[in-house]
Amino acid sequence: MFISSAYAQTAPAAAGGGDMMSSMASMLPLLLMFVVLYFVMIRPQMKKQKEHRAMIEALAKGDEVVTAGGLVGRVSKISDAFIGIELAEGVEVQMQRASVVQVLPKGSMK
């Protein structure tokens, strides 16, 4: 009983012309939240991915790198998808290029 009378009371107000402005005003906070989310989270993540991609493409033989697993080594072989990393004298592993997290300055690894 209460629900039907509540609908009956709001029905004439919904027929008015001011409903368009109220729906736009109710959408404004959602739109603002999306804009803030874009500038706070999405855009910096895209920038970080672009920098990582450029770093991986610029890898060269002899670079000292840190991998996602925490291994530190010197790049000994490079192919399109994989790189060979020399961890110690005579110890070499094959890894995906994307697993390189950081390129260290020359002479960091001793």
MDTraj code that builds the backbone (N, CA, C; nanometers):
import mdtraj as md
import numpy as np

residues = "MET PHE ILE SER SER ALA TYR ALA GLN THR ALA PRO ALA ALA ALA GLY GLY GLY ASP MET MET SER SER MET ALA SER MET LEU PRO LEU LEU LEU MET PHE VAL VAL LEU TYR PHE VAL MET ILE ARG PRO GLN MET LYS LYS GLN LYS GLU HIS ARG ALA MET ILE GLU ALA LEU ALA LYS GLY ASP GLU VAL VAL THR ALA GLY GLY LEU VAL GLY ARG VAL SER LYS ILE SER ASP ALA PHE ILE GLY ILE GLU LEU ALA GLU GLY VAL GLU VAL GLN MET GLN ARG ALA SER VAL VAL GLN VAL LEU PRO LYS GLY SER MET LYS".split()
xyz = np.array([
    [0.0805, -0.1176, 0.0000],
    [0.0000, 0.0000, 0.0000],
    [0.0866, 0.1266, 0.0000],
    [0.1904, 0.1273, 0.0847],
    [0.2735, 0.2469, 0.0933],
    [0.3534, 0.2710, -0.0341],
    [0.3960, 0.1640, -0.0967],
    [0.4790, 0.1775, -0.2165],
    [0.3972, 0.2361, -0.3313],
    [0.2770, 0.1878, -0.3508],
    [0.1966, 0.2382, -0.4613],
    [0.1614, 0.3850, -0.4411],
    [0.1359, 0.4266, -0.3188],
    [0.1051, 0.5677, -0.2967],
    [0.2304, 0.6531, -0.3137],
    [0.3484, 0.5988, -0.2851],
    [0.4712, 0.6737, -0.3060],
    [0.4943, 0.6952, -0.4548],
    [0.4666, 0.5948, -0.5363],
    [0.4794, 0.6114, -0.6800],
    [0.3779, 0.7129, -0.7327],
    [0.2603, 0.7097, -0.6777],
    [0.1556, 0.8009, -0.7226],
    [0.1930, 0.9456, -0.6905],
    [0.2622, 0.9691, -0.5818],
    [0.2980, 1.1052, -0.5460],
    [0.4114, 1.1585, -0.6337],
    [0.5020, 1.0731, -0.6789],
    [0.6141, 1.1208, -0.7582],
    [0.5853, 1.1192, -0.9077],
    [0.4794, 1.0579, -0.9497],
    [0.4492, 1.0491, -1.0918],
    [0.4283, 1.1853, -1.1572],
    [0.3540, 1.2797, -1.1013],
    [0.3382, 1.4086, -1.1687],
    [0.4695, 1.4878, -1.1754],
    [0.5584, 1.4719, -1.0788],
    [0.6843, 1.5448, -1.0801],
    [0.7750, 1.4934, -1.1912],
    [0.7665, 1.3647, -1.2211],
    [0.8502, 1.3063, -1.3254],
    [0.8069, 1.3519, -1.4637],
    [0.6857, 1.3940, -1.4799],
    [0.6356, 1.4378, -1.6095],
    [0.6842, 1.5780, -1.6444],
    [0.7422, 1.6500, -1.5500],
    [0.7864, 1.7877, -1.5733],
    [0.9099, 1.7941, -1.6619],
    [0.9478, 1.9131, -1.7106],
    [1.0603, 1.9317, -1.8005],
    [1.1928, 1.9454, -1.7279],
    [1.1964, 1.9655, -1.5975],
    [1.3196, 1.9843, -1.5227],
    [1.3919, 1.8544, -1.4914],
    [1.3395, 1.7434, -1.5377],
    [1.3996, 1.6131, -1.5083],
    [1.5337, 1.5945, -1.5796],
    [1.5490, 1.6532, -1.6950],
    [1.6735, 1.6397, -1.7714],
    [1.7913, 1.7014, -1.6964],
    [1.7711, 1.8177, -1.6383],
    [1.8777, 1.8838, -1.5641],
    [1.9129, 1.8067, -1.4369],
    [1.8153, 1.7507, -1.3711],
    [1.8435, 1.6755, -1.2491],
    [1.9187, 1.5463, -1.2804],
    [1.8894, 1.4829, -1.3930],
    [1.9627, 1.3608, -1.4294],
    [2.1063, 1.3944, -1.4696],
    [2.1272, 1.5084, -1.5337],
    [2.2633, 1.5518, -1.5676],
    [2.3410, 1.5841, -1.4410],
    [2.2764, 1.6475, -1.3458],
    [2.3421, 1.6825, -1.2199],
    [2.3760, 1.5572, -1.1397],
    [2.2958, 1.4544, -1.1507],
    [2.3247, 1.3309, -1.0781],
    [2.4371, 1.2516, -1.1455],
    [2.4592, 1.2726, -1.2748],
    [2.5662, 1.2040, -1.3466],
    [2.7008, 1.2743, -1.3290],
    [2.6989, 1.4008, -1.2907],
    [2.8208, 1.4789, -1.2787],
    [2.9208, 1.4205, -1.1789],
    [2.8823, 1.3778, -1.0588],
    [2.9811, 1.3180, -0.9674],
    [3.0461, 1.1914, -1.0231],
    [2.9693, 1.1110, -1.0934],
    [3.0238, 0.9889, -1.1537],
    [3.1262, 1.0240, -1.2614],
    [3.0954, 1.1234, -1.3418],
    [3.1876, 1.1677, -1.4458],
    [3.3152, 1.2257, -1.3844],
    [3.3004, 1.3045, -1.2803],
    [3.4170, 1.3611, -1.2130],
    [3.5038, 1.2536, -1.1496],
    [3.4420, 1.1495, -1.0929],
    [3.5188, 1.0389, -1.0351],
    [3.5991, 0.9670, -1.1428],
    [3.5412, 0.9488, -1.2608],
    [3.6134, 0.8826, -1.3692],
    [3.7316, 0.9666, -1.4156],
    [3.7138, 1.0981, -1.4256],
    [3.8226, 1.1866, -1.4672],
    [3.9364, 1.1822, -1.3661],
    [3.9040, 1.1873, -1.2383],
    [4.0068, 1.1802, -1.1341],
    [4.0764, 1.0450, -1.1388],
    [4.0015, 0.9382, -1.1559],
    [4.0603, 0.8036, -1.1656],
    [4.1565, 0.7954, -1.2837],
    [4.1209, 0.8558, -1.3955],
    [4.2074, 0.8543, -1.5129],
    [4.3402, 0.9231, -1.4830],
    [4.3354, 1.0428, -1.4247],
    [4.4588, 1.1179, -1.4012],
    [4.5406, 1.0639, -1.2843],
    [4.4773, 0.9966, -1.1896],
    [4.5499, 0.9463, -1.0728],
    [4.6034, 0.8052, -1.0944],
    [4.5305, 0.7210, -1.1655],
    [4.5715, 0.5814, -1.1771],
    [4.6056, 0.5374, -1.3193],
    [4.5201, 0.5633, -1.4139],
    [4.5362, 0.5069, -1.5478],
    [4.6511, 0.5733, -1.6237],
    [4.6556, 0.7033, -1.6242],
    [4.7595, 0.7748, -1.6993],
    [4.9007, 0.7455, -1.6478],
    [4.9257, 0.7489, -1.5153],
    [5.0607, 0.7148, -1.4687],
    [5.1002, 0.5706, -1.5011],
    [5.0038, 0.4790, -1.4967],
    [5.0342, 0.3397, -1.5296],
    [5.0728, 0.3256, -1.6762],
    [5.0043, 0.3962, -1.7643],
    [5.0381, 0.3912, -1.9064],
    [5.1768, 0.4510, -1.9307],
    [5.2100, 0.5573, -1.8586],
    [5.3421, 0.6194, -1.8721],
    [5.4514, 0.5233, -1.8251],
    [5.4252, 0.4538, -1.7142],
    [5.5213, 0.3577, -1.6607],
    [5.5429, 0.2421, -1.7583],
    [5.4359, 0.1935, -1.8202],
    [5.4478, 0.0855, -1.9182],
    [5.5284, 0.1303, -2.0394],
    [5.5084, 0.2528, -2.0830],
    [5.5816, 0.3054, -2.1976],
    [5.7317, 0.3155, -2.1666],
    [5.7652, 0.3617, -2.0455],
    [5.9054, 0.3710, -2.0052],
    [5.9695, 0.2329, -1.9959],
    [5.8960, 0.1344, -1.9426],
    [5.9473, -0.0023, -1.9305],
    [5.9722, -0.0623, -2.0682],
    [5.8794, -0.0400, -2.1607],
    [5.8949, -0.0912, -2.2968],
    [6.0182, -0.0307, -2.3641],
    [6.0402, 0.1002, -2.3437],
    [6.1571, 0.1662, -2.4024],
    [6.2865, 0.1117, -2.3413],
    [6.2853, 0.0848, -2.2094],
    [6.4035, 0.0304, -2.1424],
    [6.4362, -0.1085, -2.1979],
    [6.3364, -0.1917, -2.2177],
    [6.3580, -0.3279, -2.2669],
    [6.4086, -0.3253, -2.4109],
    [6.3565, -0.2346, -2.4923],
    [6.4020, -0.2260, -2.6312],
    [6.5457, -0.1752, -2.6391],
    [6.5897, -0.0978, -2.5393],
    [6.7237, -0.0403, -2.5418],
    [6.8290, -0.1307, -2.4774],
    [6.7897, -0.2495, -2.4325],
    [6.8873, -0.3404, -2.3717],
    [6.9968, -0.3759, -2.4709],
    [7.1193, -0.3801, -2.4208],
    [7.2327, -0.4156, -2.5055],
    [7.3197, -0.5166, -2.4331],
    [7.4011, -0.5862, -2.5090],
    [7.4920, -0.6840, -2.4530],
    [7.5900, -0.6126, -2.3596],
    [7.6070, -0.6668, -2.2389],
    [7.6966, -0.6069, -2.1406],
    [7.6257, -0.5219, -2.0365],
    [7.4973, -0.4930, -2.0556],
    [7.4221, -0.4163, -1.9556],
    [7.4036, -0.4995, -1.8299],
    [7.4108, -0.4348, -1.7153],
    [7.3860, -0.5017, -1.5876],
    [7.2411, -0.4747, -1.5492],
    [7.1679, -0.5838, -1.5206],
    [7.0240, -0.5725, -1.5004],
    [6.9797, -0.6434, -1.3727],
    [6.8599, -0.6048, -1.3266],
    [6.7907, -0.6725, -1.2174],
    [6.6624, -0.7279, -1.2761],
    [6.6326, -0.8549, -1.2461],
    [6.5120, -0.9178, -1.2989],
    [6.3994, -0.9109, -1.1971],
    [6.2800, -0.9487, -1.2414],
    [6.1629, -0.9476, -1.1538],
    [6.1800, -1.0461, -1.0384],
    [6.2589, -1.1489, -1.0562],
    [6.2833, -1.2466, -0.9508],
    [6.3923, -1.2049, -0.8541],
    [6.4562, -1.0908, -0.8802],
    [6.5596, -1.0414, -0.7911],
    [6.7003, -1.0815, -0.8304],
    [6.7152, -1.1480, -0.9439],
    [6.8482, -1.1874, -0.9893],
    [6.9202, -1.0680, -1.0504],
    [7.0490, -1.0569, -1.0211],
    [7.1316, -0.9500, -1.0760],
    [7.2355, -1.0147, -1.1658],
    [7.2462, -0.9646, -1.2883],
    [7.3421, -1.0230, -1.3800],
    [7.3727, -0.9310, -1.4957],
    [7.4580, -0.9820, -1.5852],
    [7.5022, -0.9063, -1.7021],
    [7.4420, -0.9721, -1.8264],
    [7.3874, -0.8924, -1.9166],
    [7.3267, -0.9449, -2.0389],
    [7.4374, -1.0001, -2.1290],
    [7.4222, -1.1278, -2.1685],
    [7.5236, -1.1904, -2.2532],
    [7.4710, -1.2226, -2.3921],
    [7.3417, -1.2474, -2.4058],
    [7.2807, -1.2772, -2.5355],
    [7.1472, -1.2048, -2.5436],
    [7.1134, -1.1605, -2.6639],
    [6.9846, -1.0925, -2.6836],
    [6.9181, -1.1488, -2.8080],
    [6.7906, -1.1853, -2.7940],
    [6.7086, -1.2223, -2.9095],
    [6.5796, -1.1406, -2.9011],
    [6.4858, -1.1715, -2.9878],
    [6.3625, -1.0922, -2.9903],
    [6.2828, -1.1030, -2.8606],
    [6.2646, -1.2239, -2.8106],
    [6.1801, -1.2429, -2.6929],
    [6.2588, -1.2785, -2.5670],
    [6.3789, -1.3325, -2.5832],
    [6.4554, -1.3802, -2.4684],
    [6.5920, -1.3136, -2.4615],
    [6.6485, -1.3137, -2.3414],
    [6.7851, -1.2664, -2.3215],
    [6.8589, -1.3688, -2.2358],
    [6.9885, -1.3751, -2.2550],
    [7.0731, -1.4579, -2.1706],
    [7.1393, -1.3683, -2.0682],
    [7.1307, -1.4059, -1.9420],
    [7.1894, -1.3260, -1.8343],
    [7.2953, -1.4091, -1.7643],
    [7.4146, -1.3560, -1.7574],
    [7.5241, -1.4227, -1.6872],
    [7.5210, -1.3767, -1.5418],
    [7.4886, -1.4719, -1.4526],
    [7.4764, -1.4396, -1.3107],
    [7.6120, -1.4419, -1.2417],
    [7.6960, -1.5358, -1.2797],
    [7.8308, -1.5488, -1.2257],
    [7.9172, -1.6079, -1.3371],
    [8.0433, -1.6237, -1.3124],
    [8.1339, -1.6785, -1.4125],
    [8.0888, -1.8193, -1.4510],
    [8.0449, -1.8361, -1.5753],
    [8.0025, -1.9668, -1.6240],
    [7.8584, -2.0029, -1.5923],
    [7.7845, -1.9170, -1.5258],
    [7.6444, -1.9447, -1.4931],
    [7.5569, -1.8487, -1.5738],
    [7.4820, -1.9050, -1.6688],
    [7.3974, -1.8224, -1.7545],
    [7.2561, -1.8774, -1.7553],
    [7.1580, -1.7888, -1.7505],
    [7.0162, -1.8281, -1.7557],
    [6.9494, -1.7544, -1.8716],
    [6.8458, -1.8198, -1.9244],
    [6.7645, -1.7586, -2.0293],
    [6.6370, -1.7060, -1.9651],
    [6.6008, -1.5830, -1.9973],
    [6.4797, -1.5218, -1.9412],
    [6.4075, -1.4443, -2.0498],
    [6.2815, -1.4149, -2.0239],
    [6.2075, -1.3273, -2.1132],
    [6.2576, -1.1849, -2.0947],
    [6.2558, -1.1089, -2.2018],
    [6.3021, -0.9707, -2.1932],
    [6.2163, -0.8892, -2.0970],
    [6.0869, -0.9185, -2.0908],
    [5.9948, -0.8416, -2.0063],
    [6.0225, -0.8606, -1.8578],
    [6.1003, -0.9635, -1.8210],
    [6.1277, -0.9865, -1.6787],
    [6.2356, -0.8940, -1.6243],
    [6.2994, -0.8155, -1.7102],
    [6.3979, -0.7182, -1.6637],
    [6.3232, -0.5997, -1.6028],
    [6.3589, -0.5675, -1.4780],
    [6.2918, -0.4604, -1.4061],
    [6.3723, -0.3318, -1.4088],
    [6.5048, -0.3434, -1.4032],
    [6.5881, -0.2250, -1.3918],
    [6.7224, -0.2506, -1.4580],
    [6.7746, -0.1472, -1.5221],
    [6.9105, -0.1518, -1.5758],
    [6.9989, -0.0753, -1.4785],
    [7.1026, -0.1437, -1.4285],
    [7.1931, -0.0831, -1.3300],
    [7.3033, -0.0045, -1.3999],
    [7.3622, 0.0920, -1.3301],
    [7.4775, 0.1611, -1.3870],
    [7.5951, 0.0649, -1.4025],
    [7.6805, 0.0919, -1.4997],
    [7.7959, 0.0052, -1.5253],
    [7.8843, -0.0008, -1.4003],
    [7.9325, -0.1206, -1.3705],
    [8.0196, -0.1403, -1.2549],
    [7.9459, -0.1639, -1.1246],
    [7.8153, -0.1732, -1.1264],
    [7.7387, -0.1979, -1.0039],
    [7.7571, -0.3404, -0.9539],
    [7.7742, -0.4306, -1.0473],
    [7.7858, -0.5726, -1.0124],
    [7.9325, -0.6080, -0.9960],
    [7.9688, -0.6566, -0.8823],
    [8.1078, -0.6937, -0.8578],
    [8.1139, -0.8364, -0.8097],
])
top = md.Topology()
chain = top.add_chain()
for i, resn in enumerate(residues, 1):
    res = top.add_residue(resn, chain, resSeq=i)
    for name in ("N", "CA", "C"):
        top.add_atom(name, md.element.get_by_symbol(name[0]), res)
traj = md.Trajectory(xyz[None], top)
